Amino acid sequence: MTLTKNLLDKLVCPSCKNKMRYEEKKDKLICQNCSVAYKVNNDVPVLLADEAEKI
């Protein structure tokens, strides 16, 4: 199962509040504005700024 379009439309970056894009192959949510990626574990986005990885 992947993240639904309805959920993706509502998710924003916890730091800057901008929309993010989902990279299904990497299973990550990307914030272009902050240049970070957030993991998605078992279809649950981990939107913790401390756990974001710089891209």
mmCIF file as Biopython writes it, N, C-alpha, C and O atoms, coordinates in Angstrom:
data_model
#
loop_
_atom_site.group_PDB
_atom_site.id
_atom_site.type_symbol
_atom_site.label_atom_id
_atom_site.label_alt_id
_atom_site.label_comp_id
_atom_site.label_asym_id
_atom_site.label_entity_id
_atom_site.label_seq_id
_atom_site.pdbx_PDB_ins_code
_atom_site.Cartn_x
_atom_site.Cartn_y
_atom_site.Cartn_z
_atom_site.occupancy
_atom_site.B_iso_or_equiv
_atom_site.auth_seq_id
_atom_site.auth_asym_id
_atom_site.pdbx_PDB_model_num
ATOM 1   N N  . MET A ? 1  ? 0.840  -1.178 0.000  1.0 0.0 1  A 1 
ATOM 2   C CA . MET A ? 1  ? 0.000  0.000  0.000  1.0 0.0 1  A 1 
ATOM 3   C C  . MET A ? 1  ? 0.891  1.249  0.000  1.0 0.0 1  A 1 
ATOM 4   O O  . MET A ? 1  ? 1.945  1.268  0.636  1.0 0.0 1  A 1 
ATOM 5   N N  . THR A ? 2  ? 0.468  2.264  -0.701 1.0 0.0 2  A 1 
ATOM 6   C CA . THR A ? 2  ? 1.224  3.511  -0.737 1.0 0.0 2  A 1 
ATOM 7   C C  . THR A ? 2  ? 0.391  4.625  -0.126 1.0 0.0 2  A 1 
ATOM 8   O O  . THR A ? 2  ? -0.774 4.433  0.220  1.0 0.0 2  A 1 
ATOM 9   N N  . LEU A ? 3  ? 0.997  5.770  -0.002 1.0 0.0 3  A 1 
ATOM 10  C CA . LEU A ? 3  ? 0.269  6.912  0.538  1.0 0.0 3  A 1 
ATOM 11  C C  . LEU A ? 3  ? -0.807 7.351  -0.456 1.0 0.0 3  A 1 
ATOM 12  O O  . LEU A ? 3  ? -0.558 7.423  -1.659 1.0 0.0 3  A 1 
ATOM 13  N N  . THR A ? 4  ? -1.979 7.638  0.045  1.0 0.0 4  A 1 
ATOM 14  C CA . THR A ? 4  ? -3.088 8.029  -0.827 1.0 0.0 4  A 1 
ATOM 15  C C  . THR A ? 4  ? -2.936 9.488  -1.268 1.0 0.0 4  A 1 
ATOM 16  O O  . THR A ? 4  ? -2.288 10.292 -0.598 1.0 0.0 4  A 1 
ATOM 17  N N  . LYS A ? 5  ? -3.540 9.802  -2.392 1.0 0.0 5  A 1 
ATOM 18  C CA . LYS A ? 5  ? -3.512 11.173 -2.902 1.0 0.0 5  A 1 
ATOM 19  C C  . LYS A ? 5  ? -4.161 12.118 -1.891 1.0 0.0 5  A 1 
ATOM 20  O O  . LYS A ? 5  ? -3.690 13.238 -1.697 1.0 0.0 5  A 1 
ATOM 21  N N  . ASN A ? 6  ? -5.228 11.673 -1.256 1.0 0.0 6  A 1 
ATOM 22  C CA . ASN A ? 6  ? -5.918 12.488 -0.260 1.0 0.0 6  A 1 
ATOM 23  C C  . ASN A ? 6  ? -4.971 12.865 0.885  1.0 0.0 6  A 1 
ATOM 24  O O  . ASN A ? 6  ? -4.952 14.014 1.326  1.0 0.0 6  A 1 
ATOM 25  N N  . LEU A ? 7  ? -4.196 11.906 1.357  1.0 0.0 7  A 1 
ATOM 26  C CA . LEU A ? 7  ? -3.236 12.171 2.433  1.0 0.0 7  A 1 
ATOM 27  C C  . LEU A ? 7  ? -2.120 13.085 1.939  1.0 0.0 7  A 1 
ATOM 28  O O  . LEU A ? 7  ? -1.748 14.040 2.621  1.0 0.0 7  A 1 
ATOM 29  N N  . LEU A ? 8  ? -1.588 12.795 0.761  1.0 0.0 8  A 1 
ATOM 30  C CA . LEU A ? 8  ? -0.497 13.603 0.216  1.0 0.0 8  A 1 
ATOM 31  C C  . LEU A ? 8  ? -0.907 15.055 0.010  1.0 0.0 8  A 1 
ATOM 32  O O  . LEU A ? 8  ? -0.087 15.958 0.174  1.0 0.0 8  A 1 
ATOM 33  N N  . ASP A ? 9  ? -2.153 15.287 -0.342 1.0 0.0 9  A 1 
ATOM 34  C CA . ASP A ? 9  ? -2.650 16.654 -0.526 1.0 0.0 9  A 1 
ATOM 35  C C  . ASP A ? 9  ? -2.674 17.439 0.783  1.0 0.0 9  A 1 
ATOM 36  O O  . ASP A ? 9  ? -2.634 18.669 0.771  1.0 0.0 9  A 1 
ATOM 37  N N  . LYS A ? 10 ? -2.738 16.740 1.898  1.0 0.0 10 A 1 
ATOM 38  C CA . LYS A ? 10 ? -2.832 17.396 3.203  1.0 0.0 10 A 1 
ATOM 39  C C  . LYS A ? 10 ? -1.489 17.539 3.917  1.0 0.0 10 A 1 
ATOM 40  O O  . LYS A ? 10 ? -1.348 18.368 4.816  1.0 0.0 10 A 1 
ATOM 41  N N  . LEU A ? 11 ? -0.521 16.744 3.527  1.0 0.0 11 A 1 
ATOM 42  C CA . LEU A ? 11 ? 0.772  16.774 4.212  1.0 0.0 11 A 1 
ATOM 43  C C  . LEU A ? 11 ? 1.595  17.993 3.818  1.0 0.0 11 A 1 
ATOM 44  O O  . LEU A ? 11 ? 1.673  18.354 2.644  1.0 0.0 11 A 1 
ATOM 45  N N  . VAL A ? 12 ? 2.200  18.615 4.808  1.0 0.0 12 A 1 
ATOM 46  C CA . VAL A ? 12 ? 3.117  19.733 4.576  1.0 0.0 12 A 1 
ATOM 47  C C  . VAL A ? 12 ? 4.377  19.509 5.412  1.0 0.0 12 A 1 
ATOM 48  O O  . VAL A ? 12 ? 4.376  18.743 6.376  1.0 0.0 12 A 1 
ATOM 49  N N  . CYS A ? 13 ? 5.412  20.173 5.030  1.0 0.0 13 A 1 
ATOM 50  C CA . CYS A ? 13 ? 6.673  20.089 5.758  1.0 0.0 13 A 1 
ATOM 51  C C  . CYS A ? 13 ? 6.473  20.660 7.163  1.0 0.0 13 A 1 
ATOM 52  O O  . CYS A ? 13 ? 5.911  21.746 7.305  1.0 0.0 13 A 1 
ATOM 53  N N  . PRO A ? 14 ? 6.917  19.956 8.196  1.0 0.0 14 A 1 
ATOM 54  C CA . PRO A ? 14 ? 6.746  20.464 9.556  1.0 0.0 14 A 1 
ATOM 55  C C  . PRO A ? 14 ? 7.571  21.723 9.840  1.0 0.0 14 A 1 
ATOM 56  O O  . PRO A ? 14 ? 7.256  22.468 10.768 1.0 0.0 14 A 1 
ATOM 57  N N  . SER A ? 15 ? 8.610  21.966 9.063  1.0 0.0 15 A 1 
ATOM 58  C CA . SER A ? 15 ? 9.456  23.141 9.293  1.0 0.0 15 A 1 
ATOM 59  C C  . SER A ? 15 ? 8.946  24.391 8.583  1.0 0.0 15 A 1 
ATOM 60  O O  . SER A ? 15 ? 8.809  25.445 9.204  1.0 0.0 15 A 1 
ATOM 61  N N  . CYS A ? 16 ? 8.664  24.277 7.283  1.0 0.0 16 A 1 
ATOM 62  C CA . CYS A ? 16 ? 8.314  25.469 6.503  1.0 0.0 16 A 1 
ATOM 63  C C  . CYS A ? 16 ? 6.847  25.523 6.081  1.0 0.0 16 A 1 
ATOM 64  O O  . CYS A ? 16 ? 6.385  26.544 5.573  1.0 0.0 16 A 1 
ATOM 65  N N  . LYS A ? 17 ? 6.116  24.431 6.288  1.0 0.0 17 A 1 
ATOM 66  C CA . LYS A ? 17 ? 4.681  24.333 5.960  1.0 0.0 17 A 1 
ATOM 67  C C  . LYS A ? 17 ? 4.381  24.318 4.459  1.0 0.0 17 A 1 
ATOM 68  O O  . LYS A ? 17 ? 3.235  24.530 4.064  1.0 0.0 17 A 1 
ATOM 69  N N  . ASN A ? 18 ? 5.392  24.072 3.617  1.0 0.0 18 A 1 
ATOM 70  C CA . ASN A ? 18 ? 5.176  23.930 2.181  1.0 0.0 18 A 1 
ATOM 71  C C  . ASN A ? 18 ? 4.779  22.502 1.836  1.0 0.0 18 A 1 
ATOM 72  O O  . ASN A ? 18 ? 5.040  21.572 2.599  1.0 0.0 18 A 1 
ATOM 73  N N  . LYS A ? 19 ? 4.147  22.337 0.682  1.0 0.0 19 A 1 
ATOM 74  C CA . LYS A ? 19 ? 3.784  20.996 0.198  1.0 0.0 19 A 1 
ATOM 75  C C  . LYS A ? 19 ? 5.047  20.199 -0.064 1.0 0.0 19 A 1 
ATOM 76  O O  . LYS A ? 19 ? 6.107  20.749 -0.364 1.0 0.0 19 A 1 
ATOM 77  N N  . MET A ? 20 ? 4.905  18.879 0.058  1.0 0.0 20 A 1 
ATOM 78  C CA . MET A ? 20 ? 6.020  17.981 -0.225 1.0 0.0 20 A 1 
ATOM 79  C C  . MET A ? 20 ? 5.628  17.050 -1.358 1.0 0.0 20 A 1 
ATOM 80  O O  . MET A ? 20 ? 4.446  16.865 -1.650 1.0 0.0 20 A 1 
ATOM 81  N N  . ARG A ? 21 ? 6.632  16.471 -1.988 1.0 0.0 21 A 1 
ATOM 82  C CA . ARG A ? 21 ? 6.343  15.472 -3.021 1.0 0.0 21 A 1 
ATOM 83  C C  . ARG A ? 21 ? 6.797  14.106 -2.510 1.0 0.0 21 A 1 
ATOM 84  O O  . ARG A ? 21 ? 7.751  13.988 -1.741 1.0 0.0 21 A 1 
ATOM 85  N N  . TYR A ? 22 ? 6.084  13.089 -2.963 1.0 0.0 22 A 1 
ATOM 86  C CA . TYR A ? 22 ? 6.368  11.726 -2.512 1.0 0.0 22 A 1 
ATOM 87  C C  . TYR A ? 22 ? 7.174  10.992 -3.566 1.0 0.0 22 A 1 
ATOM 88  O O  . TYR A ? 22 ? 6.770  10.934 -4.727 1.0 0.0 22 A 1 
ATOM 89  N N  . GLU A ? 23 ? 8.312  10.430 -3.175 1.0 0.0 23 A 1 
ATOM 90  C CA . GLU A ? 23 ? 9.114  9.585  -4.044 1.0 0.0 23 A 1 
ATOM 91  C C  . GLU A ? 23 ? 8.848  8.143  -3.639 1.0 0.0 23 A 1 
ATOM 92  O O  . GLU A ? 23 ? 9.412  7.627  -2.675 1.0 0.0 23 A 1 
ATOM 93  N N  . GLU A ? 24 ? 7.981  7.521  -4.398 1.0 0.0 24 A 1 
ATOM 94  C CA . GLU A ? 24 ? 7.515  6.175  -4.047 1.0 0.0 24 A 1 
ATOM 95  C C  . GLU A ? 24 ? 8.649  5.150  -4.050 1.0 0.0 24 A 1 
ATOM 96  O O  . GLU A ? 24 ? 8.703  4.290  -3.172 1.0 0.0 24 A 1 
ATOM 97  N N  . LYS A ? 25 ? 9.545  5.231  -5.016 1.0 0.0 25 A 1 
ATOM 98  C CA . LYS A ? 25 ? 10.642 4.254  -5.094 1.0 0.0 25 A 1 
ATOM 99  C C  . LYS A ? 25 ? 11.572 4.325  -3.885 1.0 0.0 25 A 1 
ATOM 100 O O  . LYS A ? 25 ? 12.089 3.306  -3.428 1.0 0.0 25 A 1 
ATOM 101 N N  . LYS A ? 26 ? 11.778 5.536  -3.376 1.0 0.0 26 A 1 
ATOM 102 C CA . LYS A ? 26 ? 12.646 5.710  -2.204 1.0 0.0 26 A 1 
ATOM 103 C C  . LYS A ? 26 ? 11.848 5.687  -0.908 1.0 0.0 26 A 1 
ATOM 104 O O  . LYS A ? 26 ? 12.418 5.617  0.181  1.0 0.0 26 A 1 
ATOM 105 N N  . ASP A ? 27 ? 10.527 5.748  -1.033 1.0 0.0 27 A 1 
ATOM 106 C CA . ASP A ? 27 ? 9.614  5.773  0.118  1.0 0.0 27 A 1 
ATOM 107 C C  . ASP A ? 27 ? 9.943  6.942  1.046  1.0 0.0 27 A 1 
ATOM 108 O O  . ASP A ? 27 ? 10.109 6.781  2.255  1.0 0.0 27 A 1 
ATOM 109 N N  . LYS A ? 28 ? 10.032 8.136  0.428  1.0 0.0 28 A 1 
ATOM 110 C CA . LYS A ? 28 ? 10.359 9.339  1.184  1.0 0.0 28 A 1 
ATOM 111 C C  . LYS A ? 28 ? 9.513  10.509 0.714  1.0 0.0 28 A 1 
ATOM 112 O O  . LYS A ? 28 ? 9.096  10.566 -0.443 1.0 0.0 28 A 1 
ATOM 113 N N  . LEU A ? 29 ? 9.267  11.437 1.623  1.0 0.0 29 A 1 
ATOM 114 C CA . LEU A ? 29 ? 8.611  12.695 1.299  1.0 0.0 29 A 1 
ATOM 115 C C  . LEU A ? 29 ? 9.703  13.766 1.209  1.0 0.0 29 A 1 
ATOM 116 O O  . LEU A ? 29 ? 10.541 13.891 2.102  1.0 0.0 29 A 1 
ATOM 117 N N  . ILE A ? 30 ? 9.676  14.521 0.135  1.0 0.0 30 A 1 
ATOM 118 C CA . ILE A ? 30 ? 10.724 15.497 -0.131 1.0 0.0 30 A 1 
ATOM 119 C C  . ILE A ? 30 ? 10.175 16.916 -0.002 1.0 0.0 30 A 1 
ATOM 120 O O  . ILE A ? 30 ? 9.136  17.249 -0.572 1.0 0.0 30 A 1 
ATOM 121 N N  . CYS A ? 31 ? 10.889 17.740 0.754  1.0 0.0 31 A 1 
ATOM 122 C CA . CYS A ? 31 ? 10.585 19.167 0.818  1.0 0.0 31 A 1 
ATOM 123 C C  . CYS A ? 31 ? 11.681 19.889 0.043  1.0 0.0 31 A 1 
ATOM 124 O O  . CYS A ? 31 ? 12.825 19.964 0.490  1.0 0.0 31 A 1 
ATOM 125 N N  . GLN A ? 32 ? 11.316 20.417 -1.122 1.0 0.0 32 A 1 
ATOM 126 C CA . GLN A ? 32 ? 12.279 21.129 -1.959 1.0 0.0 32 A 1 
ATOM 127 C C  . GLN A ? 32 ? 12.747 22.409 -1.281 1.0 0.0 32 A 1 
ATOM 128 O O  . GLN A ? 32 ? 13.914 22.780 -1.404 1.0 0.0 32 A 1 
ATOM 129 N N  . ASN A ? 33 ? 11.862 23.082 -0.575 1.0 0.0 33 A 1 
ATOM 130 C CA . ASN A ? 33 ? 12.183 24.353 0.064  1.0 0.0 33 A 1 
ATOM 131 C C  . ASN A ? 33 ? 13.264 24.185 1.137  1.0 0.0 33 A 1 
ATOM 132 O O  . ASN A ? 33 ? 14.184 24.998 1.216  1.0 0.0 33 A 1 
ATOM 133 N N  . CYS A ? 34 ? 13.163 23.156 1.947  1.0 0.0 34 A 1 
ATOM 134 C CA . CYS A ? 34 ? 14.124 22.908 3.025  1.0 0.0 34 A 1 
ATOM 135 C C  . CYS A ? 34 ? 15.265 21.988 2.613  1.0 0.0 34 A 1 
ATOM 136 O O  . CYS A ? 34 ? 16.248 21.848 3.342  1.0 0.0 34 A 1 
ATOM 137 N N  . SER A ? 35 ? 15.138 21.357 1.442  1.0 0.0 35 A 1 
ATOM 138 C CA . SER A ? 35 ? 16.128 20.383 0.955  1.0 0.0 35 A 1 
ATOM 139 C C  . SER A ? 35 ? 16.327 19.238 1.932  1.0 0.0 35 A 1 
ATOM 140 O O  . SER A ? 35 ? 17.453 18.878 2.275  1.0 0.0 35 A 1 
ATOM 141 N N  . VAL A ? 36 ? 15.201 18.670 2.376  1.0 0.0 36 A 1 
ATOM 142 C CA . VAL A ? 36 ? 15.240 17.521 3.270  1.0 0.0 36 A 1 
ATOM 143 C C  . VAL A ? 36 ? 14.279 16.439 2.787  1.0 0.0 36 A 1 
ATOM 144 O O  . VAL A ? 36 ? 13.352 16.695 2.019  1.0 0.0 36 A 1 
ATOM 145 N N  . ALA A ? 37 ? 14.531 15.226 3.262  1.0 0.0 37 A 1 
ATOM 146 C CA . ALA A ? 37 ? 13.670 14.085 2.968  1.0 0.0 37 A 1 
ATOM 147 C C  . ALA A ? 37 ? 13.213 13.459 4.273  1.0 0.0 37 A 1 
ATOM 148 O O  . ALA A ? 37 ? 13.993 13.292 5.210  1.0 0.0 37 A 1 
ATOM 149 N N  . TYR A ? 38 ? 11.942 13.118 4.313  1.0 0.0 38 A 1 
ATOM 150 C CA . TYR A ? 38 ? 11.354 12.465 5.483  1.0 0.0 38 A 1 
ATOM 151 C C  . TYR A ? 38 ? 11.033 11.020 5.123  1.0 0.0 38 A 1 
ATOM 152 O O  . TYR A ? 38 ? 10.476 10.754 4.058  1.0 0.0 38 A 1 
ATOM 153 N N  . LYS A ? 39 ? 11.377 10.097 5.992  1.0 0.0 39 A 1 
ATOM 154 C CA . LYS A ? 39 ? 11.113 8.676  5.769  1.0 0.0 39 A 1 
ATOM 155 C C  . LYS A ? 39 ? 9.624  8.376  5.884  1.0 0.0 39 A 1 
ATOM 156 O O  . LYS A ? 39 ? 8.868  9.083  6.551  1.0 0.0 39 A 1 
ATOM 157 N N  . VAL A ? 40 ? 9.236  7.304  5.210  1.0 0.0 40 A 1 
ATOM 158 C CA . VAL A ? 40 ? 7.889  6.758  5.357  1.0 0.0 40 A 1 
ATOM 159 C C  . VAL A ? 40 ? 8.082  5.306  5.786  1.0 0.0 40 A 1 
ATOM 160 O O  . VAL A ? 40 ? 8.614  4.498  5.025  1.0 0.0 40 A 1 
ATOM 161 N N  . ASN A ? 41 ? 7.653  4.977  6.998  1.0 0.0 41 A 1 
ATOM 162 C CA . ASN A ? 41 ? 7.795  3.620  7.537  1.0 0.0 41 A 1 
ATOM 163 C C  . ASN A ? 41 ? 6.438  2.943  7.605  1.0 0.0 41 A 1 
ATOM 164 O O  . ASN A ? 41 ? 5.531  3.416  8.290  1.0 0.0 41 A 1 
ATOM 165 N N  . ASN A ? 42 ? 6.304  1.835  6.891  1.0 0.0 42 A 1 
ATOM 166 C CA . ASN A ? 42 ? 5.047  1.079  6.874  1.0 0.0 42 A 1 
ATOM 167 C C  . ASN A ? 42 ? 3.854  1.974  6.546  1.0 0.0 42 A 1 
ATOM 168 O O  . ASN A ? 42 ? 2.814  1.907  7.202  1.0 0.0 42 A 1 
ATOM 169 N N  . ASP A ? 43 ? 4.019  2.814  5.522  1.0 0.0 43 A 1 
ATOM 170 C CA . ASP A ? 43 ? 2.972  3.730  5.054  1.0 0.0 43 A 1 
ATOM 171 C C  . ASP A ? 43 ? 2.631  4.832  6.045  1.0 0.0 43 A 1 
ATOM 172 O O  . ASP A ? 43 ? 1.570  5.448  5.939  1.0 0.0 43 A 1 
ATOM 173 N N  . VAL A ? 44 ? 3.512  5.089  7.005  1.0 0.0 44 A 1 
ATOM 174 C CA . VAL A ? 44 ? 3.301  6.156  7.975  1.0 0.0 44 A 1 
ATOM 175 C C  . VAL A ? 44 ? 4.442  7.166  7.822  1.0 0.0 44 A 1 
ATOM 176 O O  . VAL A ? 44 ? 5.600  6.831  8.073  1.0 0.0 44 A 1 
ATOM 177 N N  . PRO A ? 45 ? 4.125  8.401  7.413  1.0 0.0 45 A 1 
ATOM 178 C CA . PRO A ? 45 ? 5.170  9.418  7.288  1.0 0.0 45 A 1 
ATOM 179 C C  . PRO A ? 45 ? 5.756  9.779  8.651  1.0 0.0 45 A 1 
ATOM 180 O O  . PRO A ? 45 ? 5.026  9.991  9.619  1.0 0.0 45 A 1 
ATOM 181 N N  . VAL A ? 46 ? 7.082  9.844  8.710  1.0 0.0 46 A 1 
ATOM 182 C CA . VAL A ? 46 ? 7.776  10.224 9.935  1.0 0.0 46 A 1 
ATOM 183 C C  . VAL A ? 46 ? 8.196  11.687 9.756  1.0 0.0 46 A 1 
ATOM 184 O O  . VAL A ? 46 ? 9.275  11.976 9.238  1.0 0.0 46 A 1 
ATOM 185 N N  . LEU A ? 47 ? 7.338  12.590 10.187 1.0 0.0 47 A 1 
ATOM 186 C CA . LEU A ? 47 ? 7.552  14.021 9.953  1.0 0.0 47 A 1 
ATOM 187 C C  . LEU A ? 47 ? 8.176  14.700 11.170 1.0 0.0 47 A 1 
ATOM 188 O O  . LEU A ? 47 ? 7.641  15.672 11.702 1.0 0.0 47 A 1 
ATOM 189 N N  . LEU A ? 48 ? 9.291  14.177 11.586 1.0 0.0 48 A 1 
ATOM 190 C CA . LEU A ? 48 ? 10.046 14.738 12.700 1.0 0.0 48 A 1 
ATOM 191 C C  . LEU A ? 48 ? 11.262 15.459 12.124 1.0 0.0 48 A 1 
ATOM 192 O O  . LEU A ? 48 ? 12.104 14.844 11.468 1.0 0.0 48 A 1 
ATOM 193 N N  . ALA A ? 49 ? 11.348 16.759 12.372 1.0 0.0 49 A 1 
ATOM 194 C CA . ALA A ? 49 ? 12.438 17.556 11.811 1.0 0.0 49 A 1 
ATOM 195 C C  . ALA A ? 49 ? 13.810 17.002 12.209 1.0 0.0 49 A 1 
ATOM 196 O O  . ALA A ? 49 ? 14.758 17.078 11.427 1.0 0.0 49 A 1 
ATOM 197 N N  . ASP A ? 50 ? 13.918 16.452 13.408 1.0 0.0 50 A 1 
ATOM 198 C CA . ASP A ? 50 ? 15.190 15.898 13.871 1.0 0.0 50 A 1 
ATOM 199 C C  . ASP A ? 50 ? 15.606 14.657 13.093 1.0 0.0 50 A 1 
ATOM 200 O O  . ASP A ? 50 ? 16.790 14.321 13.057 1.0 0.0 50 A 1 
ATOM 201 N N  . GLU A ? 51 ? 14.655 13.974 12.474 1.0 0.0 51 A 1 
ATOM 202 C CA . GLU A ? 51 ? 14.968 12.745 11.739 1.0 0.0 51 A 1 
ATOM 203 C C  . GLU A ? 51 ? 15.024 12.948 10.234 1.0 0.0 51 A 1 
ATOM 204 O O  . GLU A ? 51 ? 15.262 11.995 9.491  1.0 0.0 51 A 1 
ATOM 205 N N  . ALA A ? 52 ? 14.811 14.167 9.778  1.0 0.0 52 A 1 
ATOM 206 C CA . ALA A ? 52 ? 14.884 14.454 8.338  1.0 0.0 52 A 1 
ATOM 207 C C  . ALA A ? 52 ? 16.336 14.377 7.884  1.0 0.0 52 A 1 
ATOM 208 O O  . ALA A ? 52 ? 17.256 14.718 8.627  1.0 0.0 52 A 1 
ATOM 209 N N  . GLU A ? 53 ? 16.522 13.916 6.635  1.0 0.0 53 A 1 
ATOM 210 C CA . GLU A ? 53 ? 17.880 13.856 6.113  1.0 0.0 53 A 1 
ATOM 211 C C  . GLU A ? 53 ? 18.064 14.923 5.029  1.0 0.0 53 A 1 
ATOM 212 O O  . GLU A ? 53 ? 17.189 15.122 4.185  1.0 0.0 53 A 1 
ATOM 213 N N  . LYS A ? 54 ? 19.182 15.588 5.063  1.0 0.0 54 A 1 
ATOM 214 C CA . LYS A ? 54 ? 19.499 16.623 4.068  1.0 0.0 54 A 1 
ATOM 215 C C  . LYS A ? 54 ? 19.690 15.974 2.696  1.0 0.0 54 A 1 
ATOM 216 O O  . LYS A ? 54 ? 20.269 14.895 2.571  1.0 0.0 54 A 1 
ATOM 217 N N  . ILE A ? 55 ? 19.189 16.663 1.680  1.0 0.0 55 A 1 
ATOM 218 C CA . ILE A ? 55 ? 19.387 16.161 0.313  1.0 0.0 55 A 1 
ATOM 219 C C  . ILE A ? 55 ? 20.075 17.207 -0.533 1.0 0.0 55 A 1 
ATOM 220 O O  . ILE A ? 55 ? 20.330 16.974 -1.715 1.0 0.0 55 A 1 
#
